[in-house]
Amino acid sequence: MQSRQIVYTPQGVCSKLMMVELNEKNVIEDVRIIGGCNGNTQGLCALLKGMDADEAIRRLEGIDCGGKGTSCPDQMSKALKQARAKNS
């Protein structure tokens, strides 16, 4: 099995597009976010590279931004779930 890249359109946040690549061992190889708060999205991308997708999902899922019920990290957890599903 080779690495898989998905493109995810987040909902309810400032970022417009998330691209995630997982390798065959479920490790995040690359992540890019278009839109959103530049410093925060760059930081999120840098922290996620090399992390196990399940661990990232566990840490990010449910984070709320300003009472929106979601956030860029929460949306990233959804993108990672989608990428993981395509890798199985």
Biotite code that builds the C-alpha atoms (Angstrom):
import biotite.structure as struc

atoms = struc.array([
    struc.Atom([0.000, 0.000, 0.000], chain_id="A", res_id=1, res_name="MET", atom_name="CA", element="C"),
    struc.Atom([1.314, 3.422, -0.888], chain_id="A", res_id=2, res_name="GLN", atom_name="CA", element="C"),
    struc.Atom([0.768, 6.761, 0.776], chain_id="A", res_id=3, res_name="SER", atom_name="CA", element="C"),
    struc.Atom([-2.524, 8.490, 0.091], chain_id="A", res_id=4, res_name="ARG", atom_name="CA", element="C"),
    struc.Atom([-3.332, 12.169, -0.211], chain_id="A", res_id=5, res_name="GLN", atom_name="CA", element="C"),
    struc.Atom([-6.778, 13.600, 0.366], chain_id="A", res_id=6, res_name="ILE", atom_name="CA", element="C"),
    struc.Atom([-8.161, 17.072, -0.100], chain_id="A", res_id=7, res_name="VAL", atom_name="CA", element="C"),
    struc.Atom([-10.688, 18.106, 2.535], chain_id="A", res_id=8, res_name="TYR", atom_name="CA", element="C"),
    struc.Atom([-12.951, 21.170, 2.536], chain_id="A", res_id=9, res_name="THR", atom_name="CA", element="C"),
    struc.Atom([-13.407, 22.279, 6.154], chain_id="A", res_id=10, res_name="PRO", atom_name="CA", element="C"),
    struc.Atom([-16.768, 23.538, 7.398], chain_id="A", res_id=11, res_name="GLN", atom_name="CA", element="C"),
    struc.Atom([-17.448, 26.396, 9.814], chain_id="A", res_id=12, res_name="GLY", atom_name="CA", element="C"),
    struc.Atom([-13.871, 27.723, 10.032], chain_id="A", res_id=13, res_name="VAL", atom_name="CA", element="C"),
    struc.Atom([-11.694, 30.321, 8.300], chain_id="A", res_id=14, res_name="CYS", atom_name="CA", element="C"),
    struc.Atom([-9.474, 27.817, 6.485], chain_id="A", res_id=15, res_name="SER", atom_name="CA", element="C"),
    struc.Atom([-10.657, 26.900, 2.994], chain_id="A", res_id=16, res_name="LYS", atom_name="CA", element="C"),
    struc.Atom([-8.796, 23.692, 2.134], chain_id="A", res_id=17, res_name="LEU", atom_name="CA", element="C"),
    struc.Atom([-6.789, 21.003, 3.918], chain_id="A", res_id=18, res_name="MET", atom_name="CA", element="C"),
    struc.Atom([-4.500, 18.542, 2.144], chain_id="A", res_id=19, res_name="MET", atom_name="CA", element="C"),
    struc.Atom([-3.214, 15.532, 4.065], chain_id="A", res_id=20, res_name="VAL", atom_name="CA", element="C"),
    struc.Atom([-0.888, 12.721, 3.045], chain_id="A", res_id=21, res_name="GLU", atom_name="CA", element="C"),
    struc.Atom([-0.588, 9.552, 5.139], chain_id="A", res_id=22, res_name="LEU", atom_name="CA", element="C"),
    struc.Atom([1.916, 6.792, 4.534], chain_id="A", res_id=23, res_name="ASN", atom_name="CA", element="C"),
    struc.Atom([1.132, 3.074, 4.732], chain_id="A", res_id=24, res_name="GLU", atom_name="CA", element="C"),
    struc.Atom([1.944, 3.084, 8.473], chain_id="A", res_id=25, res_name="LYS", atom_name="CA", element="C"),
    struc.Atom([-0.720, 5.753, 9.206], chain_id="A", res_id=26, res_name="ASN", atom_name="CA", element="C"),
    struc.Atom([1.925, 8.457, 9.763], chain_id="A", res_id=27, res_name="VAL", atom_name="CA", element="C"),
    struc.Atom([1.305, 11.991, 8.511], chain_id="A", res_id=28, res_name="ILE", atom_name="CA", element="C"),
    struc.Atom([3.829, 12.671, 5.748], chain_id="A", res_id=29, res_name="GLU", atom_name="CA", element="C"),
    struc.Atom([2.578, 16.081, 4.661], chain_id="A", res_id=30, res_name="ASP", atom_name="CA", element="C"),
    struc.Atom([-0.181, 18.489, 5.608], chain_id="A", res_id=31, res_name="VAL", atom_name="CA", element="C"),
    struc.Atom([-1.099, 21.844, 4.083], chain_id="A", res_id=32, res_name="ARG", atom_name="CA", element="C"),
    struc.Atom([-3.844, 24.286, 4.986], chain_id="A", res_id=33, res_name="ILE", atom_name="CA", element="C"),
    struc.Atom([-5.090, 27.044, 2.702], chain_id="A", res_id=34, res_name="ILE", atom_name="CA", element="C"),
    struc.Atom([-6.638, 30.051, 4.417], chain_id="A", res_id=35, res_name="GLY", atom_name="CA", element="C"),
    struc.Atom([-7.169, 30.570, 8.113], chain_id="A", res_id=36, res_name="GLY", atom_name="CA", element="C"),
    struc.Atom([-4.848, 32.255, 10.588], chain_id="A", res_id=37, res_name="CYS", atom_name="CA", element="C"),
    struc.Atom([-1.462, 31.935, 8.908], chain_id="A", res_id=38, res_name="ASN", atom_name="CA", element="C"),
    struc.Atom([0.681, 31.473, 12.015], chain_id="A", res_id=39, res_name="GLY", atom_name="CA", element="C"),
    struc.Atom([-1.702, 28.971, 13.585], chain_id="A", res_id=40, res_name="ASN", atom_name="CA", element="C"),
    struc.Atom([-2.088, 26.892, 10.449], chain_id="A", res_id=41, res_name="THR", atom_name="CA", element="C"),
    struc.Atom([1.677, 26.850, 9.841], chain_id="A", res_id=42, res_name="GLN", atom_name="CA", element="C"),
    struc.Atom([2.195, 25.713, 13.427], chain_id="A", res_id=43, res_name="GLY", atom_name="CA", element="C"),
    struc.Atom([-0.442, 23.009, 13.129], chain_id="A", res_id=44, res_name="LEU", atom_name="CA", element="C"),
    struc.Atom([1.135, 21.706, 9.919], chain_id="A", res_id=45, res_name="CYS", atom_name="CA", element="C"),
    struc.Atom([4.634, 21.656, 11.426], chain_id="A", res_id=46, res_name="ALA", atom_name="CA", element="C"),
    struc.Atom([3.477, 19.822, 14.551], chain_id="A", res_id=47, res_name="LEU", atom_name="CA", element="C"),
    struc.Atom([1.511, 17.171, 12.661], chain_id="A", res_id=48, res_name="LEU", atom_name="CA", element="C"),
    struc.Atom([4.240, 16.064, 10.239], chain_id="A", res_id=49, res_name="LYS", atom_name="CA", element="C"),
    struc.Atom([5.636, 12.747, 11.418], chain_id="A", res_id=50, res_name="GLY", atom_name="CA", element="C"),
    struc.Atom([2.811, 12.133, 13.922], chain_id="A", res_id=51, res_name="MET", atom_name="CA", element="C"),
    struc.Atom([0.630, 9.031, 13.926], chain_id="A", res_id=52, res_name="ASP", atom_name="CA", element="C"),
    struc.Atom([-2.777, 9.988, 12.493], chain_id="A", res_id=53, res_name="ALA", atom_name="CA", element="C"),
    struc.Atom([-4.725, 8.292, 15.302], chain_id="A", res_id=54, res_name="ASP", atom_name="CA", element="C"),
    struc.Atom([-2.765, 10.224, 17.933], chain_id="A", res_id=55, res_name="GLU", atom_name="CA", element="C"),
    struc.Atom([-3.339, 13.492, 16.055], chain_id="A", res_id=56, res_name="ALA", atom_name="CA", element="C"),
    struc.Atom([-7.074, 12.772, 15.821], chain_id="A", res_id=57, res_name="ILE", atom_name="CA", element="C"),
    struc.Atom([-7.208, 12.034, 19.555], chain_id="A", res_id=58, res_name="ARG", atom_name="CA", element="C"),
    struc.Atom([-5.501, 15.330, 20.372], chain_id="A", res_id=59, res_name="ARG", atom_name="CA", element="C"),
    struc.Atom([-7.383, 17.569, 17.908], chain_id="A", res_id=60, res_name="LEU", atom_name="CA", element="C"),
    struc.Atom([-10.935, 16.232, 17.857], chain_id="A", res_id=61, res_name="GLU", atom_name="CA", element="C"),
    struc.Atom([-13.460, 18.427, 19.651], chain_id="A", res_id=62, res_name="GLY", atom_name="CA", element="C"),
    struc.Atom([-11.345, 21.590, 19.965], chain_id="A", res_id=63, res_name="ILE", atom_name="CA", element="C"),
    struc.Atom([-13.670, 24.583, 19.742], chain_id="A", res_id=64, res_name="ASP", atom_name="CA", element="C"),
    struc.Atom([-12.905, 28.055, 18.380], chain_id="A", res_id=65, res_name="CYS", atom_name="CA", element="C"),
    struc.Atom([-14.955, 30.905, 19.804], chain_id="A", res_id=66, res_name="GLY", atom_name="CA", element="C"),
    struc.Atom([-18.122, 28.869, 20.368], chain_id="A", res_id=67, res_name="GLY", atom_name="CA", element="C"),
    struc.Atom([-18.340, 27.721, 16.728], chain_id="A", res_id=68, res_name="LYS", atom_name="CA", element="C"),
    struc.Atom([-18.597, 24.077, 17.748], chain_id="A", res_id=69, res_name="GLY", atom_name="CA", element="C"),
    struc.Atom([-15.495, 23.355, 15.670], chain_id="A", res_id=70, res_name="THR", atom_name="CA", element="C"),
    struc.Atom([-12.065, 24.777, 14.880], chain_id="A", res_id=71, res_name="SER", atom_name="CA", element="C"),
    struc.Atom([-9.268, 24.310, 12.361], chain_id="A", res_id=72, res_name="CYS", atom_name="CA", element="C"),
    struc.Atom([-7.715, 21.576, 14.569], chain_id="A", res_id=73, res_name="PRO", atom_name="CA", element="C"),
    struc.Atom([-11.111, 19.849, 14.896], chain_id="A", res_id=74, res_name="ASP", atom_name="CA", element="C"),
    struc.Atom([-11.608, 20.054, 11.128], chain_id="A", res_id=75, res_name="GLN", atom_name="CA", element="C"),
    struc.Atom([-8.110, 18.633, 10.655], chain_id="A", res_id=76, res_name="MET", atom_name="CA", element="C"),
    struc.Atom([-9.158, 15.633, 12.765], chain_id="A", res_id=77, res_name="SER", atom_name="CA", element="C"),
    struc.Atom([-12.002, 15.094, 10.297], chain_id="A", res_id=78, res_name="LYS", atom_name="CA", element="C"),
    struc.Atom([-9.590, 15.380, 7.349], chain_id="A", res_id=79, res_name="ALA", atom_name="CA", element="C"),
    struc.Atom([-7.294, 12.834, 9.004], chain_id="A", res_id=80, res_name="LEU", atom_name="CA", element="C"),
    struc.Atom([-10.184, 10.430, 9.571], chain_id="A", res_id=81, res_name="LYS", atom_name="CA", element="C"),
    struc.Atom([-11.019, 10.690, 5.867], chain_id="A", res_id=82, res_name="GLN", atom_name="CA", element="C"),
    struc.Atom([-7.386, 10.087, 4.877], chain_id="A", res_id=83, res_name="ALA", atom_name="CA", element="C"),
    struc.Atom([-7.129, 7.136, 7.265], chain_id="A", res_id=84, res_name="ARG", atom_name="CA", element="C"),
    struc.Atom([-10.298, 5.599, 5.820], chain_id="A", res_id=85, res_name="ALA", atom_name="CA", element="C"),
    struc.Atom([-8.853, 5.831, 2.312], chain_id="A", res_id=86, res_name="LYS", atom_name="CA", element="C"),
    struc.Atom([-5.659, 4.132, 3.520], chain_id="A", res_id=87, res_name="ASN", atom_name="CA", element="C"),
    struc.Atom([-7.518, 1.051, 4.823], chain_id="A", res_id=88, res_name="SER", atom_name="CA", element="C"),
])
